[in-house]
């Protein structure tokens, strides 16, 4: 049982790491889109994304995915 629990914990950790990486990729792609479309610096594009997320009460990755889907 101990090995099973340890294995399950590792699987959950891996799934979480993959989800975090995917969220970061979405945010990076959305930043690049904003930088290109509005001629923003990377920092300004990130601020704009973050502001959009805060104003809507949503996660940053969700806002990024929505922005990319509209493109």
TORKOL-4160 file (C-alpha; in steps of 0.2 Angstrom, whole numbers, padded with zeros to 4 digits, m for minus):
71
<pt num="1" X="0000" Y="0000" Z="0000"/>
<pt num="2" X="0014" Y="0012" Z="0004"/>
<pt num="3" X="0022" Y="0010" Z="m0013"/>
<pt num="4" X="0005" Y="0013" Z="m0021"/>
<pt num="5" X="0002" Y="0029" Z="m0012"/>
<pt num="6" X="0019" Y="0035" Z="m0016"/>
<pt num="7" X="0016" Y="0031" Z="m0034"/>
<pt num="8" X="m0001" Y="0040" Z="m0034"/>
<pt num="9" X="0007" Y="0055" Z="m0026"/>
<pt num="10" X="0020" Y="0055" Z="m0040"/>
<pt num="11" X="0007" Y="0054" Z="m0053"/>
<pt num="12" X="m0003" Y="0068" Z="m0045"/>
<pt num="13" X="0013" Y="0079" Z="m0044"/>
<pt num="14" X="0017" Y="0075" Z="m0063"/>
<pt num="15" X="m0001" Y="0080" Z="m0068"/>
<pt num="16" X="0001" Y="0096" Z="m0058"/>
<pt num="17" X="0017" Y="0100" Z="m0066"/>
<pt num="18" X="0011" Y="0097" Z="m0083"/>
<pt num="19" X="m0004" Y="0108" Z="m0080"/>
<pt num="20" X="0007" Y="0122" Z="m0073"/>
<pt num="21" X="0018" Y="0121" Z="m0089"/>
<pt num="22" X="0003" Y="0121" Z="m0101"/>
<pt num="23" X="m0004" Y="0137" Z="m0092"/>
<pt num="24" X="0013" Y="0145" Z="m0093"/>
<pt num="25" X="0014" Y="0141" Z="m0112"/>
<pt num="26" X="m0003" Y="0149" Z="m0114"/>
<pt num="27" X="0002" Y="0165" Z="m0105"/>
<pt num="28" X="0018" Y="0166" Z="m0115"/>
<pt num="29" X="0008" Y="0164" Z="m0132"/>
<pt num="30" X="m0005" Y="0177" Z="m0126"/>
<pt num="31" X="0009" Y="0189" Z="m0121"/>
<pt num="32" X="0017" Y="0187" Z="m0138"/>
<pt num="33" X="0001" Y="0190" Z="m0147"/>
<pt num="34" X="m0002" Y="0206" Z="m0137"/>
<pt num="35" X="0016" Y="0212" Z="m0140"/>
<pt num="36" X="0014" Y="0210" Z="m0158"/>
<pt num="37" X="m0004" Y="0216" Z="m0160"/>
<pt num="38" X="m0001" Y="0232" Z="m0149"/>
<pt num="39" X="0017" Y="0234" Z="m0149"/>
<pt num="40" X="0019" Y="0231" Z="m0131"/>
<pt num="41" X="0034" Y="0226" Z="m0121"/>
<pt num="42" X="0034" Y="0209" Z="m0113"/>
<pt num="43" X="0031" Y="0217" Z="m0096"/>
<pt num="44" X="0017" Y="0228" Z="m0102"/>
<pt num="45" X="0009" Y="0213" Z="m0111"/>
<pt num="46" X="0009" Y="0203" Z="m0095"/>
<pt num="47" X="0002" Y="0218" Z="m0085"/>
<pt num="48" X="m0012" Y="0219" Z="m0097"/>
<pt num="49" X="m0016" Y="0201" Z="m0096"/>
<pt num="50" X="m0015" Y="0201" Z="m0077"/>
<pt num="51" X="m0027" Y="0216" Z="m0077"/>
<pt num="52" X="m0039" Y="0207" Z="m0088"/>
<pt num="53" X="m0039" Y="0192" Z="m0077"/>
<pt num="54" X="m0041" Y="0202" Z="m0061"/>
<pt num="55" X="m0055" Y="0213" Z="m0068"/>
<pt num="56" X="m0065" Y="0197" Z="m0073"/>
<pt num="57" X="m0060" Y="0188" Z="m0057"/>
<pt num="58" X="m0053" Y="0174" Z="m0068"/>
<pt num="59" X="m0037" Y="0164" Z="m0069"/>
<pt num="60" X="m0023" Y="0171" Z="m0079"/>
<pt num="61" X="m0022" Y="0155" Z="m0090"/>
<pt num="62" X="m0040" Y="0156" Z="m0093"/>
<pt num="63" X="m0039" Y="0174" Z="m0100"/>
<pt num="64" X="m0024" Y="0169" Z="m0110"/>
<pt num="65" X="m0033" Y="0154" Z="m0118"/>
<pt num="66" X="m0049" Y="0165" Z="m0122"/>
<pt num="67" X="m0038" Y="0178" Z="m0130"/>
<pt num="68" X="m0029" Y="0165" Z="m0141"/>
<pt num="69" X="m0046" Y="0157" Z="m0145"/>
<pt num="70" X="m0052" Y="0174" Z="m0152"/>
<pt num="71" X="m0037" Y="0176" Z="m0163"/>
